[in-house]
């Protein structure tokens, strides 16, 4: 058991070393990030073409297809099973 714990600790050390490595990435300047974000916002403000597609979307299709009828629960009619009212899932209603 002691050997297993030693192995686990050495594996944890290896993982920690791998995650803690510095990959020599340059420091990120907050001002550069803010300028880049503002530029992205300007680009979105100029390109409103995506809104045209959303505003010209077709209307919602009808609730039924031609030649198809809705079940009684969808039309608002009370359906019963052996004289007992049931809900939209076909389960007996408790009132």
Secondary structure, DSSP 4 states (H G I P E B T S, - for coil): -HHHHHHHHHHHHHHHHHHT----PPPPPHHHHHHHHHHHHHHHHH--HHHHHHHTPPPPPPSS-TT----HHHHTPPPEETTEEB-TTSPBP--
